[in-house]
Amino acid sequence: MTRTDAPAGPGGTPPRLPSPLVEAVDPRFERRGVRLVLKRDDLIHPELIGNKWRKLTPNLEAAAGRTLLTFGGAYSNHLRATAAAGRLLGLPTLGVVRGQELADRPLNPSLARCAADGMRLHFVDRSTYRYKTEPRTLAGILRAAGAEDAYVVPEGGSNVLAVRGCRALGEELRDADGVDVAALACGTGGTLAGMAAGLGPGRRALGVPVLRGGFLDADTAALQTAAFGARRGDWSLDDRFHFGGYARTTTELDAFAEDFERRHGLPVERLYVAKMLYGLVALADEGAFPRGTTVAAVITGAPFPAAAPRPQAASR
């Protein structure tokens, strides 16, 4: 079932690149002899935040005016960013949403934002969604949505063009003073794949997966091979900090994020950024970073407005 609503008016501001790198004085790192800095990709653009700008921009250029079709769940940051990009650039967008049962319900705040930005929403059952990358299933989705000529971007936006676009993030950190380790939260691995390739020798990239499953190492390596011909850079993953999986939080994580916000005046997005920051504090406490190390935490997103229902909590 496909649904459409009237688009909002055009608007927007130019991107702020390179994004700021700011000091974060934090005793949990200082007592270990570690310097923490924040790479504020959340300040790149008020609507195309963080890695969304870096991943979407080359795909928007490749779409060349065609409808841009992509995928996501009911609270997908990627869907919201794609819809905003379409509005800002006058490009039609279509979001394939996981969950046919959502089609006849009122839109949640996240999907309502997508619709207000002009995105057509096409709901599919979860079984079909699971196989959306298979050619026959994808062709069926495109036919059902009336979008057979659309430019398709994968869930999360991670494809070859996105990975190459995220290489600039690594290059910005490579050129920054003294950064030894660059860390970020990972969903599909595209930002990590690009950042690691741009960091250059002598610097290490650390990814903190927000999904369970242990599949991201192979996916990230495959993205690098597709984009650059081989694995690039020194990178690794630590999958201990997903807090139950995607769109899951706990009271412990919420308390940590609120404390970090008080300490540093930074609004902390819960599903990605909070998990990465929690992981860095835990790793520092474990002595994982040698004394004298400068760790750059990449802030890839910002909280969605508080009017949106909180995601389901999970015990840990």
N, C-alpha and C positions, 0 to 999 in steps of 0.2 A: 504494500500500500504506500502511495506517495502523498506527501503533504507539503503544501507551500503556504507561505505568509508573505505579506508585503515587506519589501526591504526597507531598511533605515536609510537616511540620507547619507551622502558621501562625506568624507572627512579624513583626518589623519595628519600625522606629522612625520618628518623624515627620521630615519633611524639614527640612533646615537652609537656610532662606531668609531674606534673600538670602544667597547663597553668599559665602564670604570673598574679599576682594581683598588679596593679600599682595605685599609688595615683593620683588623678585628682583634683588639687586645683582649685576651681571654686567659685567665689563670690556669684553666684546665690544660692548655697547650703550653703556656709559659713555664710551668713547673717542670715540664719535660724538655725544655729547651727548644720548643717548636714554635715557629711564627705562623699565624693564621692570617690569610688575606681572603677577601671575598671578591670574586669576579662577578660583577653585577650585570649579568646578561638580562636580568629582569627589567633593566632600565633601557634596553635597546629601543623599545617602542611600547607605547601604552596599551596597544591591542595585539600586536604580533610579538609576544614576549619571549625573550631568551632564545632558546634553540629553535623555536618556531619560526622566527625571522630567518635564521640561518638555513633551515631546512626547506622552507616554503619558497623563498625568493627564487632560487634557480628553477624550481618546478613551475612556478607561475610564469616565468619567462618561456619555458618550454611549451606550456599549454597554448601559447600564442592565440589567446582569445577564446579557445574552446571551453566548454563546461569542464570544470575540474571536479572529479568525483573521488571521494575518499571514504574511509571507514572509521567507525568508532563506537564506543559504548555510550550509554545514556549520559555520562558525565565527562565525556572525552574533551581534554584540553585541545587536542589536535583538531577536532571538529570545530570547536569555537574559533580557533586561530584561522582555520581555512575559511570559515564563513566571514570573519572580519576582513581577511585579505581580499576576498571576492568583492565585498562591499567597497573597500577602499580603492580598488583598482577597476571596478565596474566589470568584474568577471563573474559569470554564473557559476554557482557551486552546487553540488549535490552530495549530501551525506547519507551513506548507507549505515543504518543504525542497527546494532545487535539487539534483537528482541521484538518479534512480531507482536507480542502482547502489549507493547507500548503504543501501538498505532492508534488505538481507540481511547487512550487515556489523555488527560490534560498534560501538556508538555511540562517537564520539570524546568527549573530556572536555566540550566545549562543548555538544553535543547531549545528553549524559548529564545535564548540569546542567539543561537544559530539561525533560527527562523526569522528573527527580527533583522538579522544582517543579510537576509535574502536567500539563505540556503534552503533548497528543497530537501526534505527529509524522506528517505525511503527505508521502511522498516522491513527486516527479513528475520525469519525464524533462526534460532540459535544453531541448529544443525547446518543450515545453508551457510550461515556466517562462518562456521568453523572451517568450511572448505572453500572459502571465497577466493583463495589464490589459485585454485585449480582452474585451468582454462575453460572447461565446460561450465562449471558453476559460475565463474565470473561472467561469461557470455550470457548466461541466463539472467543474472542480476542486471546487467546492462540493458537487456531487452525489456525486462519487467519495469525498469525505471525509465524507459524511453530515452536512454543515454548511450546508444551504441557508438557514437562518435566522441564520447567524452575522453578527456585525458585522465588517466587513472593514477592516483598516488596511493601507496599502501598505507595500512593502519599505522599510525605513529609517524608517518611521513618519511620513513627511512628507506631511501633507494639510493642509487648511485649518485644522482645529482645532489641529493641532500647530504650525503657523506662528503662529497667534494666541497659543498658549501660550508660544512662544519670544520673543514680544515683551517679556515681563517681563525676560528677560536683558538686552536692550538698555536697558530702563528702569533696571535696577539699575546698569548702567555709565554711563548718562546722569547719574545722581545721584551717582556716585562723583567724588572730587576729581581733576580735571585729566586724565581720560582723553581722548586725542585720537583714537586708532586702536584699534579692537577687532578682534582676529584670531582665527579659528578654522579648524579643519580641516572640510572639507565632503565628504559622501558623496552625499546627494540634494538638498541645498540648503535644506531646511526650516528648520534652525536659523539659517542666515545670513539667510534671508528675514525671519524674525521678529525677530531681533536688530537688523538694520538699520532695521527700521520703528520700533523702540523707542528707538534711540539719540538721535533728535532732531537738530536743526540743529547744525552746527559740529563734528560727530564723524563719523568714517569707519569703515566696516566692511570688513574684508579677509578673503576666503575663500581657503583653500588646498585645492583639490580633491585627493582621494586616488585618483581614478580618471582614466584617460586618456580622451580623446575630445572635449573642448572643448564639451560639450553643456550644462554646468551654468549658464552665463549665462542661456540661454533658459529652462531649467527653473526657476531661482530667480525670474526675472521673472514667469513664469507662476504660480508659487505666490503671489507677492505680489499679483498681479492678482486671483487667486481669493479670497485672504483679505481684501484691503483695497481692491480696486477699481482699483488702479493700482500702478505701481512706487513704492516708498517708500524714502527714505533715500539716503545716499551710500555706495554699496558697489561693490566690484570683486573680481575673482578673479585669482590668479596661479597658473597651472597648470604651473609648472616643477618642482614638488617632489613628484610622485606616486611617484617611485622605481620605475617600471615598472608601476604600476597597483594596483588594490585587492588587499589581502592579500599585497602584495609588499614585501619589505625588502631591504636590502643590508648588507654588512659595514660600509660607511661610515655608514649610518644607525644601525646598532646601536652603533657606536663613539660616534657623536654622542650618542645617547640615554643611554648609560652615563656619558658625561662630564657631561651635564646633570644626571643623577641625583646624581652625586658633588658637583657644585657647589651644588645647591639642595635636596637631600634630598627630591626629588619622584620617585615611581615614574612612569616615562614609558611610556605605552601606545604601542606601535610603529606600528600601522596607521593611526592618525589623528594623535595628539598629537605624536609625534616628527617627523612630516613638517611639521606647522605650525611647530613650534619651530625646526627646521632652516631652514625658509623665512624665518622672522623674522631669524635670525642672518645669513643670506645677504643679505637686503634691507638690514639695518643696515650691513653691510660695503659694500654698493653705494651707500650714502648715500641710500637711498630715503626715509628719515624725516628731516625737518628737525631741526636741533638744537633742543632744548627739547621735543621730542615725547614724550608718555607713551603707550606701547603696552601695551595689556592683552591678554595671551594667554589665551584661554579654554580651560581644561583640561576637555575634554568627556568624558573617560573615564579608566579606570584599567586597568592590565595584568590580563589574565585569569591565574589561577593558573599557576605555572610548570609544573605537571603536564601542561598542554595542550601538544601538539606545536607547535613553532614553525612559522609559515607559510612557504611556499616562498620561498626567496631568489631574487633576480633581479639580473643584472648591470645596471649603469647607465652 
